[in-house]
Amino acid sequence: MGGTRPALRDTARPATAGRRGAVVAALMLAMALAALDSTVVSTAVPQIVGDLGGFSVFSWLFSGYLLAVTVTLPVYGKLSDTFGRKPVLIAGAALFLLGSLLCALAWNMAALIAFRVVQGLGGGALQGTVQTLAADLYPLKERPKIQAKLSTVWAVSAVAGPGLGGVLAAYADWRWIFLVNLPVGALALWLIARYLHEPQREDTGPRPRIDWAGALAVFACGGVLLTALVQGGVAWPWLSAPSLALFGAGLLLAGVVAVVERRAAEPIIPGWVWRRRTIAAVNLALGALGLLMVAPTVFLPTYAQAVLGLAPVAAGFVLSVWTLSWPVSAALSQHVYRRIGFRDTAVLGIGTAALILCAFPFLPYPGEAWQPALLMLLLGAALGLFQLPLIVGVQSTVGWSERGTATASVLFCRQTGQTVGAAVFGAVANGVLAARLGGAGDLDAVTRALDAGAASETTRRAVADAVHAVYLGAAGAAVLAFAVLLVLAPRRFPVLAD
């Protein structure tokens, strides 16, 4: 169902190379804000807790931000298709900067968590709209260039974020972690306002209506279900009353979303997102990608410290090497998908990733640091070959008026997959640890023992077994993505002319 959309008439001046370069710089700055904010806070947690207290709830500094980003992605995607990318990006960046300023002024942990949610509400607009604009700015044959630049921003942020947070917390004050966002964000806002010109709209029908009821229902449903996944097995047992109540409420709200969206003239999550084979297959495949990414990002640092005996900085390096190969592979993927197509390139990448993940449990114990680092380097190359062709492919199958919604749907599925993966693989790791340690032990206890230098040989072997199990689960997620692409995705994506 859908009303008549305003037609687009391109009355803007042709984009010169200089103007497009300024917009790309703004997009990279905006992406850096969203990417850095996911990592820069982590190393400053001791200073934040020491100043504000609230150790028992500090995990919500990350969970609250993640929840807000994830549940707002579909809303911003639809709004950008309805009203244009520029107003949505400017509003999202302004909201993100407001949240940053409020975080720097926080007086206790509850206030900081609330302001992190405000940041996340803006971060959802940054992530989705930046990716959509990247496709708007470049024709199909040039899109790998901008996507590779954005991938590089994520890679640099993953490596530099923890170090930057630690330096600011140690030599300045943890509040500067949020204050440094302000000049960077102000520059991005200025570049967007000055240099981004979108096609003008002509009114050829009724004024588009905003599906506020659908947006609220999507936000409530996603928030409840993601909270259940994030906190289940952490704040309360999986089969406890709070967990069951949240899952029950989430399923009820999912039914409400279905009813509201079916009746809406311009639904936030339109049915065509799942009725079109290409988009549905990519959604499911990138959901599986989010699932498998949890294995290295969450569990490899603990493995590197417990099993390999590395210091935290060296353990972080073992993980970060995949951020070196991922953007390079993504940039080169165009030479592959131009020959064999988007689907087959992604199948090649995820099939290789499955083999690499299966190889992890066969590493020698305790082994050398270069061994998992080499696997991570190869995994990054495989996933770069997998993810970018799918995103570029989906964006190329829809027109301007649907591109924001389509892009937001694939990013939403990837984010949701990461949340589900953290819950599922956390339960797997804790189950293996409990079995190996005689029924007592979980990953949090192991991490505390590592910090205190008190992890025994039995504990180290248990961690190795737990991480091996998680990597096998991640390989299963890769196989799932492989099967989805082969069965559901058309071999040739129905690409529209630029």
C-alpha positions as CSV (number, residue, x, y, z in Angstrom):
1,M,0.0,0.0,0.0
2,G,1.3,3.5,-0.6
3,G,0.1,7.0,-1.5
4,T,1.3,9.2,-4.3
5,R,4.8,10.4,-3.8
6,P,6.0,13.8,-4.8
7,A,7.8,13.6,-8.1
8,L,11.4,14.6,-8.3
9,R,12.7,17.2,-10.7
10,D,16.4,17.6,-10.8
11,T,16.8,21.4,-10.8
12,A,19.9,21.4,-8.8
13,R,23.2,22.4,-10.4
14,P,25.3,19.6,-11.8
15,A,27.5,18.2,-9.1
16,T,31.0,19.4,-9.7
17,A,33.9,17.2,-8.5
18,G,34.8,19.8,-5.8
19,R,31.3,19.9,-4.4
20,R,30.9,16.2,-4.4
21,G,34.2,15.8,-2.7
22,A,33.1,18.2,0.0
23,V,29.9,16.2,0.5
24,V,31.9,12.9,0.6
25,A,34.2,14.5,3.3
26,A,31.1,15.4,5.3
27,L,29.8,11.9,5.0
28,M,33.1,10.4,6.1
29,L,33.1,12.8,9.1
30,A,29.5,11.8,10.0
31,M,30.3,8.1,9.7
32,A,33.4,8.6,11.9
33,L,31.2,10.1,14.6
34,A,28.9,7.1,14.6
35,A,31.7,4.6,14.3
36,L,34.0,6.1,16.9
37,D,31.2,6.4,19.4
38,S,30.8,2.6,19.4
39,T,34.4,2.0,20.6
40,V,35.8,5.2,22.1
41,V,33.8,4.9,25.4
42,S,35.0,1.4,26.2
43,T,38.5,2.2,27.6
44,A,37.2,5.1,29.6
45,V,34.6,3.1,31.6
46,P,36.8,2.8,34.8
47,Q,37.2,6.6,34.9
48,I,33.5,7.2,34.2
49,V,32.4,4.7,36.9
50,G,35.0,6.2,39.4
51,D,33.5,9.7,38.8
52,L,29.8,8.9,38.5
53,G,29.4,5.5,40.2
54,G,26.8,3.1,38.8
55,F,29.1,0.2,38.1
56,S,26.1,-2.3,38.2
57,V,24.4,-0.6,35.2
58,F,27.4,0.8,33.2
59,S,26.8,-1.8,30.4
60,W,23.8,0.3,29.4
61,L,26.2,3.0,28.2
62,F,26.7,0.6,25.2
63,S,23.3,-1.2,25.2
64,G,21.3,2.0,25.3
65,Y,23.2,3.5,22.4
66,L,22.9,0.3,20.4
67,L,19.2,-0.1,21.0
68,A,18.5,3.5,19.9
69,V,20.6,3.2,16.7
70,T,19.0,-0.1,15.7
71,V,15.3,0.7,16.3
72,T,15.5,4.0,14.5
73,L,17.2,2.8,11.3
74,P,13.9,1.9,9.6
75,V,12.2,5.1,10.7
76,Y,15.0,7.3,9.3
77,G,15.2,5.3,6.1
78,K,11.5,5.9,5.4
79,L,11.8,9.6,6.3
80,S,14.7,10.1,4.0
81,D,12.7,8.6,1.1
82,T,9.8,10.9,1.9
83,F,11.5,14.2,2.7
84,G,15.0,13.8,1.3
85,R,18.3,12.8,2.7
86,K,19.6,16.3,3.6
87,P,17.0,17.3,6.2
88,V,17.2,13.8,7.8
89,L,21.0,13.8,8.0
90,I,21.1,17.4,9.4
91,A,18.5,16.6,12.0
92,G,20.2,13.3,13.0
93,A,23.6,15.0,13.2
94,A,22.2,17.8,15.3
95,L,20.5,15.3,17.6
96,F,23.8,13.3,17.9
97,L,25.7,16.5,18.8
98,L,23.1,17.5,21.4
99,G,23.4,14.1,22.9
100,S,27.2,14.4,23.0
101,L,27.0,17.8,24.8
102,L,24.5,16.4,27.3
103,C,26.8,13.3,27.9
104,A,29.7,15.7,28.7
105,L,27.5,17.5,31.2
106,A,26.1,14.3,32.9
107,W,25.9,14.4,36.7
108,N,25.3,10.7,37.4
109,M,25.2,7.3,35.6
110,A,21.5,7.4,35.0
111,A,21.8,10.8,33.2
112,L,24.7,9.6,31.1
113,I,22.8,6.5,30.0
114,A,19.8,8.6,29.1
115,F,22.0,11.0,27.1
116,R,23.7,8.1,25.3
117,V,20.2,7.1,24.2
118,V,19.8,10.6,22.8
119,Q,23.1,10.1,20.9
120,G,21.8,6.8,19.6
121,L,18.7,8.4,18.3
122,G,20.9,10.7,16.1
123,G,23.3,7.9,15.3
124,G,20.6,5.9,13.6
125,A,20.2,8.8,11.1
126,L,23.9,9.1,10.6
127,Q,24.5,5.4,9.8
128,G,21.5,4.8,7.4
129,T,21.5,8.2,5.6
130,V,25.2,8.3,5.0
131,Q,25.1,4.9,3.3
132,T,22.0,5.9,1.2
133,L,23.7,9.2,0.1
134,A,26.8,7.3,-0.9
135,A,24.6,5.5,-3.5
136,D,22.9,8.7,-4.5
137,L,26.1,10.5,-5.2
138,Y,27.8,7.8,-7.4
139,P,26.6,5.7,-10.4
140,L,26.9,2.0,-10.0
141,K,30.3,1.6,-11.5
142,E,31.8,4.2,-9.1
143,R,30.0,3.1,-5.9
144,P,32.7,0.8,-4.7
145,K,35.0,3.9,-4.3
146,I,32.8,5.7,-1.8
147,Q,31.9,2.4,0.0
148,A,35.5,1.6,0.3
149,K,36.2,5.0,1.9
150,L,33.3,4.5,4.4
151,S,34.7,1.0,5.2
152,T,38.1,2.5,5.8
153,V,36.4,5.0,8.2
154,W,35.0,2.1,10.2
155,A,38.3,0.2,10.1
156,V,40.3,3.2,11.4
157,S,37.6,3.9,14.1
158,A,37.8,0.3,15.3
159,V,41.6,0.5,15.7
160,A,41.9,4.1,17.0
161,G,38.7,4.3,19.1
162,P,39.8,2.5,22.2
163,G,43.2,4.1,22.2
164,L,41.7,7.6,21.7
165,G,39.3,7.0,24.6
166,G,42.1,5.8,26.9
167,V,44.3,8.8,26.1
168,L,41.5,11.3,26.7
169,A,40.5,9.6,29.9
170,A,44.0,9.4,31.2
171,Y,45.4,12.8,30.2
172,A,42.4,15.0,30.0
173,D,39.0,14.0,31.3
174,W,36.5,11.4,30.2
175,R,34.0,14.2,29.3
176,W,36.3,15.1,26.4
177,I,35.4,11.8,24.8
178,F,32.0,13.5,24.0
179,L,33.1,17.1,23.6
180,V,35.5,16.2,20.7
181,N,32.4,15.2,18.7
182,L,31.2,18.9,18.6
183,P,33.8,20.5,16.3
184,V,33.9,17.4,14.0
185,G,30.2,17.3,13.8
186,A,29.9,21.0,13.3
187,L,32.2,20.8,10.3
188,A,30.2,17.9,8.9
189,L,27.0,19.9,9.3
190,W,28.4,23.0,7.6
191,L,29.7,21.0,4.6
192,I,26.3,19.2,4.3
193,A,24.3,22.4,4.5
194,R,26.5,24.3,2.1
195,Y,27.4,21.6,-0.6
196,L,24.7,19.0,-0.6
197,H,22.0,19.9,-3.1
198,E,19.2,17.4,-3.7
199,P,16.6,17.4,-6.6
200,Q,13.6,19.7,-5.9
201,R,10.2,18.1,-5.4
202,E,7.1,18.9,-7.3
203,D,3.7,18.3,-5.7
204,T,1.9,15.9,-8.1
205,G,-0.4,14.4,-5.5
206,P,-1.4,14.4,-1.9
207,R,1.1,15.6,0.7
208,P,3.0,12.5,2.1
209,R,1.8,11.4,5.5
210,I,4.1,10.3,8.2
211,D,3.3,7.0,9.7
212,W,3.8,8.1,13.3
213,A,1.8,5.2,14.7
214,G,4.0,2.7,12.8
215,A,7.2,4.5,13.9
216,L,6.2,4.3,17.5
217,A,5.2,0.7,17.2
218,V,8.5,-0.3,15.5
219,F,10.4,1.7,18.1
220,A,8.6,0.0,21.0
221,C,8.7,-3.5,19.6
222,G,12.4,-3.3,18.7
223,G,13.3,-1.7,22.0
224,V,11.5,-4.4,24.0
225,L,12.9,-7.4,22.1
226,L,16.4,-6.0,21.9
227,T,16.4,-5.3,25.6
228,A,15.3,-8.9,26.3
229,L,18.2,-10.1,24.1
230,V,20.8,-7.7,25.5
231,Q,19.9,-8.3,29.2
232,G,18.9,-11.9,29.1
233,G,21.4,-14.1,30.8
234,V,23.2,-11.0,32.1
235,A,20.9,-9.0,34.3
236,W,18.5,-11.9,34.9
237,P,18.3,-15.6,33.8
238,W,16.9,-16.5,30.4
239,L,13.9,-18.3,31.9
240,S,13.1,-15.7,34.6
241,A,10.0,-13.7,34.9
242,P,11.6,-10.4,33.5
243,S,12.9,-12.3,30.4
244,L,9.7,-14.1,29.7
245,A,7.7,-10.9,30.2
246,L,9.9,-8.9,27.8
247,F,9.7,-11.6,25.1
248,G,6.0,-11.9,25.5
249,A,5.5,-8.1,25.3
250,G,7.8,-8.0,22.3
251,L,5.8,-10.6,20.4
252,L,2.6,-8.8,21.2
253,L,4.1,-5.6,19.9
254,A,5.3,-7.4,16.8
255,G,1.6,-8.2,16.1
256,V,0.7,-4.6,16.7
257,V,3.4,-3.5,14.2
258,A,2.0,-5.9,11.5
259,V,-1.6,-4.6,12.0
260,V,-0.6,-0.9,12.0
261,E,1.8,-1.2,9.0
262,R,-0.8,-3.1,7.0
263,R,-3.3,-0.3,7.4
264,A,-0.8,2.6,6.9
265,A,-0.8,4.6,3.6
266,E,3.0,5.0,3.8
267,P,4.2,2.3,6.2
268,I,7.6,2.7,8.0
269,I,8.4,-0.9,7.0
270,P,6.7,-1.5,3.7
271,G,5.8,-5.0,2.7
272,W,7.9,-4.8,-0.5
273,V,11.0,-5.0,1.6
274,W,10.3,-8.7,2.2
275,R,8.3,-9.5,-0.9
276,R,11.2,-8.8,-3.3
277,R,13.5,-11.8,-3.4
278,T,16.7,-9.8,-3.8
279,I,16.1,-7.5,-0.8
280,A,14.7,-10.3,1.4
281,A,17.7,-12.6,0.7
282,V,20.2,-9.8,1.4
283,N,18.4,-8.9,4.6
284,L,18.7,-12.5,5.9
285,A,22.2,-12.9,4.7
286,L,23.4,-9.7,6.4
287,G,21.5,-10.7,9.5
288,A,23.7,-13.8,9.5
289,L,26.7,-11.6,9.0
290,G,25.9,-9.7,12.1
291,L,25.5,-13.0,13.9
292,L,28.9,-14.3,12.9
293,M,30.7,-11.0,13.6
294,V,30.1,-11.5,17.3
295,A,32.6,-14.4,17.5
296,P,35.7,-12.4,16.7
297,T,34.7,-9.0,18.1
298,V,33.4,-10.2,21.5
299,F,35.3,-13.4,22.2
300,L,38.7,-13.2,20.4
301,P,40.2,-10.5,22.8
302,T,39.4,-12.8,25.8
303,Y,40.9,-15.8,23.9
304,A,44.0,-13.8,23.1
305,Q,44.5,-12.8,26.7
306,A,43.5,-16.1,28.4
307,V,44.9,-18.6,26.0
308,L,47.8,-16.8,24.3
309,G,48.7,-14.8,27.4
310,L,48.8,-11.4,25.6
311,A,48.4,-8.0,27.2
312,P,45.1,-6.2,26.4
313,V,46.8,-3.9,23.8
314,A,48.3,-6.9,21.9
315,A,45.0,-8.8,22.2
316,G,43.3,-5.8,20.5
317,F,45.8,-5.9,17.7
318,V,45.0,-9.6,17.0
319,L,41.4,-8.5,16.4
320,S,42.1,-5.3,14.6
321,V,44.0,-6.9,11.7
322,W,40.8,-7.8,10.0
323,T,40.0,-4.1,9.7
324,L,43.1,-3.9,7.4
325,S,42.0,-6.5,4.9
326,W,38.2,-5.8,4.9
327,P,38.2,-2.4,3.2
328,V,40.9,-3.4,0.7
329,S,38.9,-6.5,-0.2
330,A,35.7,-4.4,-0.4
331,A,37.4,-1.9,-2.8
332,L,38.6,-4.7,-5.0
333,S,35.3,-6.6,-5.0
334,Q,34.0,-4.6,-8.0
335,H,36.4,-6.4,-10.3
336,V,34.9,-9.7,-9.2
337,Y,31.2,-8.8,-9.2
338,R,31.4,-7.1,-12.6
339,R,32.5,-10.5,-14.0
340,I,30.4,-13.0,-12.0
341,G,27.6,-10.9,-10.5
342,F,26.7,-9.6,-7.1
343,R,25.3,-12.9,-5.7
344,D,28.1,-15.2,-6.8
345,T,30.7,-12.8,-5.5
346,A,29.0,-12.7,-2.1
347,V,28.6,-16.5,-2.2
348,L,32.4,-16.8,-2.8
349,G,33.1,-14.5,0.1
350,I,30.8,-16.1,2.7
351,G,31.8,-19.6,1.6
352,T,35.5,-18.7,2.2
353,A,34.6,-17.1,5.5
354,A,32.8,-20.3,6.6
355,L,36.0,-22.3,5.9
356,I,38.2,-19.8,7.8
357,L,35.8,-19.9,10.9
358,C,35.9,-23.7,10.8
359,A,39.7,-23.6,10.9
360,F,39.8,-21.7,14.1
361,P,39.1,-24.7,16.5
362,F,42.1,-26.5,14.8
363,L,44.6,-23.9,16.0
364,P,47.2,-25.5,18.3
365,Y,47.0,-24.9,22.1
366,P,48.2,-22.5,23.3
367,G,49.7,-21.5,19.9
368,E,51.2,-18.2,18.7
369,A,49.6,-14.8,18.3
370,W,50.3,-14.8,14.5
371,Q,48.0,-17.8,13.9
372,P,44.6,-16.3,14.9
373,A,45.9,-12.9,13.5
374,L,46.4,-14.6,10.1
375,L,42.9,-16.1,10.2
376,M,41.4,-12.7,11.1
377,L,43.3,-11.1,8.2
378,L,41.8,-13.7,5.8
379,L,38.4,-13.4,7.4
380,G,38.3,-9.7,6.8
381,A,39.2,-10.2,3.2
382,A,36.4,-12.8,2.8
383,L,33.8,-10.6,4.5
384,G,34.8,-7.6,2.4
385,L,34.0,-9.7,-0.7
386,F,30.7,-10.7,0.9
387,Q,29.2,-7.5,2.4
388,L,29.9,-4.7,-0.1
389,P,28.5,-6.5,-3.2
390,L,25.3,-7.1,-1.4
391,I,24.8,-3.5,-0.2
392,V,25.7,-2.0,-3.6
393,G,23.6,-4.6,-5.3
394,V,20.5,-3.9,-3.3
395,Q,20.9,-0.1,-3.6
396,S,21.1,-0.6,-7.4
397,T,17.8,-2.5,-7.6
398,V,15.7,0.4,-6.3
399,G,15.0,4.0,-7.3
400,W,15.7,7.1,-5.3
401,S,12.3,7.0,-3.6
402,E,13.0,3.5,-2.2
403,R,16.7,3.6,-1.6
404,G,16.6,4.9,2.0
405,T,14.2,2.3,3.1
406,A,16.0,-0.6,1.4
407,T,19.4,0.5,2.8
408,A,18.0,0.9,6.3
409,S,16.4,-2.5,6.1
410,V,19.7,-4.3,5.4
411,L,21.6,-2.3,8.1
412,F,18.7,-3.0,10.6
413,C,19.0,-6.7,9.9
414,R,22.8,-6.7,10.4
415,Q,22.5,-4.8,13.7
416,T,19.8,-7.1,14.9
417,G,21.9,-10.1,13.9
418,Q,24.7,-8.7,16.1
419,T,22.4,-8.4,19.1
420,V,21.0,-11.9,18.6
421,G,24.5,-13.2,18.2
422,A,25.8,-11.6,21.4
423,A,22.9,-13.3,23.3
424,V,23.2,-16.7,21.6
425,F,27.0,-17.0,21.6
426,G,27.2,-15.6,25.1
427,A,24.9,-18.5,26.3
428,V,27.0,-21.0,24.3
429,A,30.3,-19.8,25.8
430,N,29.0,-19.7,29.3
431,G,27.5,-23.2,28.9
432,V,30.8,-24.6,27.7
433,L,32.7,-22.9,30.5
434,A,30.3,-24.2,33.1
435,A,30.7,-27.7,31.7
436,R,34.5,-27.5,31.7
437,L,34.8,-25.9,35.1
438,G,32.5,-28.2,37.0
439,G,29.3,-26.2,36.7
440,A,30.7,-22.9,38.1
441,G,32.0,-20.2,35.8
442,D,31.0,-17.7,33.1
443,L,32.8,-15.4,30.8
444,D,32.5,-12.4,33.2
445,A,34.2,-14.4,35.9
446,V,37.0,-15.4,33.6
447,T,37.5,-11.8,32.5
448,R,37.8,-10.7,36.1
449,A,40.3,-13.5,36.8
450,L,42.4,-12.4,33.8
451,D,42.4,-8.8,35.1
452,A,43.6,-10.1,38.5
453,G,46.2,-12.4,36.9
454,A,44.6,-15.4,38.6
455,A,43.4,-17.5,35.7
456,S,44.5,-21.2,36.1
457,E,45.5,-23.6,33.3
458,T,42.1,-25.3,33.6
459,T,40.4,-22.0,33.1
460,R,42.6,-21.2,30.1
461,R,41.7,-24.5,28.4
462,A,38.0,-24.0,29.2
463,V,38.2,-20.6,27.5
464,A,39.8,-22.1,24.4
465,D,37.0,-24.7,24.2
466,A,34.3,-22.1,24.7
467,V,35.7,-19.8,22.0
468,H,36.1,-22.8,19.6
469,A,32.4,-23.6,20.1
470,V,31.5,-20.0,19.4
471,Y,33.6,-20.0,16.2
472,L,31.9,-23.2,15.0
473,G,28.5,-21.4,15.7
474,A,29.7,-18.5,13.6
475,A,30.7,-20.9,10.8
476,G,27.1,-22.2,11.0
477,A,25.8,-18.6,10.6
478,A,28.1,-18.3,7.5
479,V,26.7,-21.5,6.1
480,L,23.2,-20.2,6.7
481,A,24.0,-17.0,4.7
482,F,25.5,-19.1,1.9
483,A,22.3,-21.2,1.7
484,V,20.1,-18.2,1.8
485,L,21.9,-16.6,-1.1
486,L,21.9,-19.7,-3.2
487,V,18.2,-20.5,-2.6
488,L,16.5,-17.1,-2.4
489,A,18.7,-14.6,-4.2
490,P,18.4,-14.4,-8.0
491,R,21.7,-15.1,-9.7
492,R,21.5,-11.7,-11.5
493,F,20.2,-8.8,-9.4
494,P,17.5,-6.7,-11.3
495,V,19.7,-3.6,-11.5
496,L,18.0,-0.4,-12.6
497,A,19.7,2.0,-15.0
498,D,21.5,4.9,-13.3
